[in-house]
Amino acid sequence: GLITQSPAATFCGSDWLFAPLPAAAGDRVVTQPDPGPMSCLNGSIQYTPLTALQANQDYLAILLGDCTGNWSP
């Protein structure tokens, strides 16, 4: 009866979330990840419009659930 994934990972369809860490740039919209109780919003960086190469637009990876794999009941 143990679950194999955290509820947030189940709703997000992945054990990973990615939080944007963008460098300063022009017109952009940054969305932080939000694993809600019934749905999941993915993190993103959106440019409106994308007019040039945007370097150093990084993401922070967040592992959901048992990050080390050593948990036991």
MIKOLMI-979496 format. One line per 2 residues: their letters; for each residue x, y, z of N, C-alpha, C, O. Coordinates in nm, 4 decimals. Layout:
N
A = X,Y,Z,X,Y,Z,X,Y,Z,X,Y,Z ~ ...
***
This chain:
73
GL = 0.0779,-0.1201,0.0000,0.0000,0.0000,0.0000,0.0825,0.1271,0.0000,0.0278,0.2358,0.0187 ~ 0.2135,0.1160,-0.0206,0.2933,0.2381,-0.0249,0.2777,0.3056,-0.1612,0.2621,0.2385,-0.2632
IT = 0.2820,0.4355,-0.1618,0.2755,0.5075,-0.2882,0.4144,0.5079,-0.3523,0.5152,0.5018,-0.2819 ~ 0.4199,0.5151,-0.4831,0.5478,0.5145,-0.5541,0.5934,0.6543,-0.5932,0.7089,0.6734,-0.6313
QS = 0.5030,0.7532,-0.5839,0.5328,0.8916,-0.6173,0.4613,0.9823,-0.5192,0.3561,0.9472,-0.4657 ~ 0.5197,1.1003,-0.4957,0.4490,1.1979,-0.4129,0.3260,1.2468,-0.4900,0.3258,1.2424,-0.6130
PA = 0.2216,1.2932,-0.4207,0.1044,1.3447,-0.4923,0.1400,1.4577,-0.5896,0.0836,1.4647,-0.6988 ~ 0.2321,1.5456,-0.5514,0.2717,1.6540,-0.6419,0.3345,1.5981,-0.7688,0.3064,1.6475,-0.8780
AT = 0.4184,1.4968,-0.7567,0.4811,1.4368,-0.8743,0.3765,1.3702,-0.9629,0.3877,1.3748,-1.0854 ~ 0.2759,1.3088,-0.9033,0.1682,1.2467,-0.9812,0.0933,1.3521,-1.0621,0.0705,1.3328,-1.1816
FC = 0.0544,1.4638,-0.9990,-0.0188,1.5684,-1.0700,0.0665,1.6360,-1.1761,0.0155,1.6766,-1.2805 ~ 0.1977,1.6484,-1.1497,0.2862,1.7152,-1.2454,0.3343,1.6218,-1.3563,0.3886,1.6676,-1.4568
GS = 0.3146,1.4908,-1.3385,0.3583,1.3963,-1.4403,0.5092,1.3771,-1.4408,0.5649,1.3263,-1.5381 ~ 0.5758,1.4172,-1.3329,0.7213,1.4058,-1.3247,0.7638,1.4212,-1.1788,0.6944,1.4848,-1.0994
DW = 0.8775,1.3630,-1.1446,0.9344,1.3832,-1.0118,1.0141,1.5125,-1.0045,1.0674,1.5463,-0.8988 ~ 1.0228,1.5845,-1.1142,1.1038,1.7066,-1.1225,1.0193,1.8295,-1.1528,0.9263,1.8240,-1.2332
LF = 1.0529,1.9413,-1.0873,1.0007,2.0734,-1.1217,1.1213,2.1585,-1.1613,1.2327,2.1343,-1.1150 ~ 1.0990,2.2561,-1.2453,1.2065,2.3454,-1.2876,1.1634,2.4897,-1.2650,1.0654,2.5372,-1.3226
AP = 1.2397,2.5588,-1.1788,1.2108,2.6987,-1.1459,1.3036,2.7882,-1.2267,1.4255,2.7730,-1.2180 ~ 1.2494,2.8811,-1.3051,1.3329,2.9683,-1.3863,1.4188,3.0623,-1.3015,1.3727,3.1174,-1.2015
LP = 1.5434,3.0793,-1.3432,1.6371,3.1743,-1.2827,1.6940,3.2594,-1.3957,1.8129,3.2496,-1.4262 ~ 1.6113,3.3424,-1.4579,1.6555,3.4139,-1.5776,1.7512,3.5284,-1.5458,1.7424,3.5927,-1.4411
AA = 1.8424,3.5514,-1.6392,1.9266,3.6702,-1.6335,1.8412,3.7897,-1.6747,1.7358,3.7739,-1.7364 ~ 1.8872,3.9072,-1.6403,1.8135,4.0285,-1.6788,1.7982,4.0320,-1.8308,1.8930,4.0069,-1.9052
AG = 1.6789,4.0631,-1.8738,1.6503,4.0673,-2.0178,1.5339,4.1625,-2.0415,1.4807,4.2226,-1.9481 ~ 1.4961,4.1748,-2.1668,1.3881,4.2648,-2.2047,1.2517,4.2143,-2.1636,1.2331,4.1676,-2.0513
DR = 1.1571,4.2236,-2.2535,1.0192,4.1851,-2.2257,1.0089,4.0347,-2.2066,1.0246,3.9577,-2.3013 ~ 0.9824,3.9942,-2.0839,0.9676,3.8518,-2.0544,0.8673,3.8326,-1.9423,0.8451,3.9214,-1.8599
VV = 0.8081,3.7160,-1.9412,0.7170,3.6764,-1.8344,0.7752,3.5509,-1.7715,0.7975,3.4512,-1.8402 ~ 0.8000,3.5556,-1.6411,0.8558,3.4415,-1.5679,0.7441,3.3784,-1.4860,0.6765,3.4465,-1.4088
TQ = 0.7254,3.2487,-1.5032,0.6256,3.1730,-1.4277,0.6977,3.0722,-1.3407,0.7732,2.9891,-1.3911 ~ 0.6751,3.0787,-1.2098,0.7349,2.9819,-1.1184,0.6481,2.8564,-1.1143,0.5266,2.8654,-1.1317
PD = 0.7087,2.7389,-1.0914,0.6282,2.6164,-1.0844,0.5353,2.6206,-0.9635,0.5689,2.6771,-0.8594 ~ 0.4194,2.5604,-0.9791,0.3212,2.5580,-0.8716,0.2490,2.4237,-0.8724,0.1487,2.4074,-0.9419
PG = 0.3002,2.3262,-0.7945,0.2307,2.1974,-0.7870,0.1136,2.2073,-0.6907,0.1304,2.1961,-0.5693 ~ -0.0042,2.2283,-0.7455,-0.1241,2.2420,-0.6645,-0.1812,2.1076,-0.6252,-0.1268,2.0036,-0.6625
PM = -0.2905,2.1082,-0.5503,-0.3491,1.9823,-0.5034,-0.4163,1.9002,-0.6140,-0.4322,1.7790,-0.5996 ~ -0.4554,1.9643,-0.7229,-0.5229,1.8910,-0.8303,-0.4634,1.9156,-0.9684,-0.5102,1.8578,-1.0665
SC = -0.3623,1.9995,-0.9777,-0.3007,2.0277,-1.1068,-0.1597,2.0796,-1.0834,-0.1174,2.0966,-0.9690 ~ -0.0878,2.1044,-1.1906,0.0502,2.1499,-1.1790,0.0782,2.2557,-1.2851,0.0450,2.2382,-1.4024
LN = 0.1391,2.3642,-1.2428,0.1811,2.4688,-1.3351,0.3323,2.4576,-1.3496,0.4043,2.4658,-1.2501 ~ 0.3816,2.4389,-1.4717,0.5243,2.4265,-1.4961,0.5907,2.5630,-1.4981,0.5298,2.6619,-1.5387
GS = 0.7165,2.5682,-1.4538,0.7935,2.6912,-1.4599,0.8315,2.7224,-1.6043,0.8535,2.6314,-1.6843 ~ 0.8392,2.8518,-1.6375,0.8737,2.8887,-1.7746,0.9259,3.0321,-1.7817,0.9045,3.1132,-1.6916
IQ = 0.9946,3.0598,-1.8909,1.0362,3.1956,-1.9260,0.9809,3.2197,-2.0661,1.0134,3.1467,-2.1598 ~ 0.8982,3.3214,-2.0797,0.8344,3.3498,-2.2084,0.8719,3.4912,-2.2523,0.8617,3.5866,-2.1751
YT = 0.9150,3.5025,-2.3764,0.9516,3.6321,-2.4333,0.8457,3.6749,-2.5329,0.8030,3.5959,-2.6171 ~ 0.8034,3.8006,-2.5231,0.6986,3.8502,-2.6114,0.7401,3.9833,-2.6705,0.7220,4.0864,-2.6056
PL = 0.7937,3.9855,-2.7882,0.8372,3.8733,-2.8716,0.9836,3.8399,-2.8425,1.0544,3.9183,-2.7794 ~ 1.0275,3.7247,-2.8882,1.1678,3.6866,-2.8810,1.2363,3.7462,-3.0034,1.2164,3.6990,-3.1154
TA = 1.3161,3.8490,-2.9821,1.3773,3.9208,-3.0938,1.5254,3.8935,-3.1090,1.5841,3.9294,-3.2111 ~ 1.5887,3.8296,-3.0081,1.7318,3.8016,-3.0141,1.7636,3.6834,-2.9230,1.6818,3.6429,-2.8404
LQ = 1.8838,3.6290,-2.9397,1.9304,3.5224,-2.8542,1.9333,3.5699,-2.7090,1.9810,3.6798,-2.6805 ~ 1.8824,3.4878,-2.6175,1.8804,3.5218,-2.4748,1.9683,3.4217,-2.4004,1.9237,3.3113,-2.3694
AN = 2.0924,3.4592,-2.3717,2.1865,3.3707,-2.3027,2.1609,3.3728,-2.1522,2.0976,3.4645,-2.1000 ~ 2.2112,3.2703,-2.0837,2.2076,3.2605,-1.9371,2.0665,3.2603,-1.8782,2.0439,3.3171,-1.7714
QD = 1.9748,3.1990,-1.9450,1.8390,3.1840,-1.8936,1.8318,3.0457,-1.8295,1.7955,2.9480,-1.8950 ~ 1.8659,3.0381,-1.7034,1.8836,2.9108,-1.6343,1.7590,2.8689,-1.5573,1.6663,2.9471,-1.5359
YL = 1.7606,2.7411,-1.5162,1.6536,2.6843,-1.4345,1.7148,2.6107,-1.3162,1.8230,2.5530,-1.3271 ~ 1.6454,2.6131,-1.2039,1.6814,2.5372,-1.0857,1.5974,2.4103,-1.0864,1.4748,2.4177,-1.0946
AI = 1.6623,2.2927,-1.0779,1.5904,2.1651,-1.0772,1.5515,2.1294,-0.9345,1.6334,2.1385,-0.8430 ~ 1.4264,2.0886,-0.9156,1.3733,2.0531,-0.7843,1.3188,1.9106,-0.7921,1.2249,1.8834,-0.8669
LL = 1.3777,1.8208,-0.7149,1.3315,1.6824,-0.7117,1.2229,1.6685,-0.6057,1.2435,1.7070,-0.4906 ~ 1.1083,1.6143,-0.6433,0.9954,1.5965,-0.5518,1.0010,1.4588,-0.4867,1.0414,1.3610,-0.5497
GD = 0.9606,1.4518,-0.3615,0.9509,1.3225,-0.2945,1.0772,1.2869,-0.2192,1.1468,1.3745,-0.1678 ~ 1.1068,1.1582,-0.2128,1.2224,1.1061,-0.1404,1.3478,1.1284,-0.2238,1.3801,1.0477,-0.3110
CT = 1.4172,1.2361,-0.1976,1.5298,1.2784,-0.2820,1.6507,1.1870,-0.2722,1.7284,1.1779,-0.3673 ~ 1.6686,1.1185,-0.1586,1.7864,1.0320,-0.1422,1.7566,0.8846,-0.1650,1.8484,0.8047,-0.1837
GN = 1.6291,0.8483,-0.1634,1.5926,0.7083,-0.1844,1.6125,0.6212,-0.0613,1.6070,0.4987,-0.0723 ~ 1.6355,0.6806,0.0559,1.6615,0.6012,0.1747,1.5445,0.5942,0.2735,1.5605,0.5422,0.3839
WS = 1.4279,0.6456,0.2353,1.3134,0.6422,0.3252,1.2559,0.5018,0.3293,1.2495,0.4340,0.2267 ~ 1.2143,0.4579,0.4465,1.1450,0.3303,0.4586,1.0384,0.3419,0.5668,1.0541,0.4194,0.6612
P = 0.9286,0.2644,0.5539,0.8201,0.2742,0.6526,0.8609,0.2184,0.7885,0.7811,0.2193,0.8821
***
